[in-house]
Amino acid sequence: MNPLLLTILLSMSPISELRGGIPYALASGFGIWKAFIICVLANILVVIFVFLFLTYLHKSFLNFNWYKKSFGFLVKRVQKKSVGIEKSSGKWGYFALCIFVAIPLPMTGAWTGTLIAWFLGWNKVKSFLSIALGVLIAGIVVSLVSLGVIGIFNL
């Protein structure tokens, strides 16, 4: 498979995200800046697709009674309660979202951050900006760690 395509797919994958994309790109011979830009942009692009996809799926599945009774009820309930959370936390809620996404550990990336923001019914633009900043920070961290590991092993 084409290394560029695989780099993009790894960066967009909910499992690997930047933790897989950047090291793979570097190991494939990409320069640090090329690897960083491609991977970070691909990972940020995920946020837009996930927001659109979740909203569309949720609206579509509301036509099914089993969904409407179970998950639809839960989502609406959490979203109603989260309005108070968003108002009381203000910018700190979005700051926390950014920091959560910025930590390059399993289950703390753009996918999970977007799911959390959507599930809580937070403002999509503010959430997108927070998640995008978190992805940028995570990209820096993963790049620095990857360069250090590659340097240690002389890859």
C-alpha positions as CSV (number, residue, x, y, z in Angstrom):
1,M,0.0,0.0,0.0
2,N,1.1,3.5,-0.7
3,P,2.9,4.9,2.4
4,L,1.1,8.3,2.1
5,L,-2.3,6.6,2.0
6,L,-1.5,4.4,4.9
7,T,-0.2,7.4,6.9
8,I,-3.5,9.2,6.3
9,L,-5.6,6.1,7.1
10,L,-3.6,5.4,10.3
11,S,-4.1,9.1,11.4
12,M,-7.8,8.9,10.7
13,S,-8.3,5.5,12.4
14,P,-10.0,5.6,15.8
15,I,-7.5,3.1,17.2
16,S,-4.1,4.5,16.1
17,E,-4.8,8.2,15.3
18,L,-1.5,10.2,15.6
19,R,0.1,7.6,17.7
20,G,0.2,5.4,14.6
21,G,0.3,7.8,11.8
22,I,3.3,9.9,12.8
23,P,5.7,7.1,13.7
24,Y,4.7,5.2,10.5
25,A,5.3,8.2,8.4
26,L,8.7,8.8,9.9
27,A,9.6,5.2,9.6
28,S,8.5,5.4,5.9
29,G,11.0,8.1,5.2
30,F,8.8,11.2,5.4
31,G,10.4,14.3,6.9
32,I,9.2,15.4,10.3
33,W,7.3,18.4,8.9
34,K,5.6,16.5,6.2
35,A,4.6,13.7,8.6
36,F,3.3,16.2,11.2
37,I,1.2,18.2,8.8
38,I,-0.3,15.2,6.9
39,C,-1.1,13.4,10.1
40,V,-2.5,16.3,12.1
41,L,-4.7,17.5,9.2
42,A,-6.0,14.0,8.6
43,N,-6.8,13.6,12.3
44,I,-8.5,17.0,12.5
45,L,-10.6,16.1,9.4
46,V,-12.0,13.2,11.4
47,V,-13.8,15.6,13.8
48,I,-15.9,17.1,11.0
49,F,-16.9,13.7,9.6
50,V,-17.7,12.3,13.1
51,F,-19.9,15.3,14.0
52,L,-21.8,15.1,10.7
53,F,-22.1,11.3,10.8
54,L,-23.3,11.2,14.4
55,T,-25.9,13.9,13.9
56,Y,-27.1,12.2,10.7
57,L,-27.2,8.7,12.2
58,H,-28.9,9.9,15.4
59,K,-31.6,11.7,13.4
60,S,-32.1,8.7,11.1
61,F,-32.2,6.1,13.9
62,L,-34.8,8.2,15.8
63,N,-37.3,6.7,13.2
64,F,-36.7,3.3,14.8
65,N,-38.8,2.7,18.0
66,W,-36.1,0.6,19.7
67,Y,-33.5,3.3,19.3
68,K,-35.9,6.2,20.1
69,K,-36.8,4.5,23.4
70,S,-33.3,3.5,24.5
71,F,-30.4,5.5,23.1
72,G,-32.4,8.5,21.9
73,F,-33.9,9.1,25.4
74,L,-30.4,8.8,27.0
75,V,-28.8,11.2,24.5
76,K,-31.6,13.8,25.0
77,R,-31.4,13.5,28.8
78,V,-27.6,13.9,28.9
79,Q,-27.7,16.8,26.4
80,K,-30.4,18.6,28.5
81,K,-28.3,18.1,31.7
82,S,-25.1,19.2,30.0
83,V,-26.5,22.6,29.1
84,G,-25.9,23.5,32.8
85,I,-22.4,21.9,32.6
86,E,-21.5,24.0,29.6
87,K,-22.8,27.2,31.1
88,S,-21.1,26.6,34.5
89,S,-17.8,25.4,33.1
90,G,-17.7,27.9,30.2
91,K,-14.3,28.0,28.6
92,W,-12.9,25.5,31.1
93,G,-15.0,22.7,29.7
94,Y,-13.6,23.3,26.3
95,F,-10.1,23.7,27.8
96,A,-10.5,20.3,29.5
97,L,-11.7,18.8,26.2
98,C,-8.5,20.2,24.5
99,I,-6.3,18.8,27.2
100,F,-8.1,15.4,27.1
101,V,-7.5,15.2,23.3
102,A,-3.9,16.4,23.7
103,I,-2.9,13.5,25.9
104,P,-1.6,10.9,23.4
105,L,-2.9,7.8,25.2
106,P,-5.4,5.2,24.0
107,M,-9.0,6.4,24.0
108,T,-8.0,10.1,24.4
109,G,-7.9,11.4,20.8
110,A,-10.0,13.3,18.3
111,W,-12.6,10.4,18.0
112,T,-13.3,10.2,21.7
113,G,-13.2,14.0,22.2
114,T,-15.7,14.4,19.4
115,L,-18.0,11.7,20.8
116,I,-17.9,13.4,24.2
117,A,-18.7,16.8,22.8
118,W,-21.5,15.5,20.6
119,F,-23.0,13.4,23.4
120,L,-23.0,16.3,25.7
121,G,-24.5,18.6,23.1
122,W,-21.7,21.1,23.2
123,N,-21.3,23.8,20.6
124,K,-19.8,22.2,17.6
125,V,-17.6,25.1,16.5
126,K,-16.1,25.6,20.0
127,S,-15.7,21.8,20.4
128,F,-14.0,21.6,17.0
129,L,-11.6,24.4,17.9
130,S,-10.8,22.7,21.2
131,I,-10.3,19.3,19.7
132,A,-8.2,20.7,16.8
133,L,-5.9,22.4,19.3
134,G,-5.7,19.2,21.3
135,V,-4.8,17.3,18.1
136,L,-2.1,19.9,17.3
137,I,-0.6,19.5,20.8
138,A,-0.8,15.7,20.6
139,G,0.9,15.9,17.2
140,I,3.8,17.8,18.7
141,V,4.1,15.4,21.6
142,V,4.0,12.3,19.4
143,S,6.4,13.8,17.0
144,L,8.9,14.6,19.7
145,V,8.6,11.1,21.2
146,S,8.8,9.5,17.8
147,L,12.0,11.4,17.0
148,G,13.5,10.5,20.3
149,V,12.7,6.8,19.9
150,I,14.0,6.8,16.3
151,G,17.1,8.5,17.4
152,I,17.7,6.0,20.2
153,F,17.4,3.1,17.8
154,N,19.1,4.9,14.9
155,L,16.2,4.1,12.5
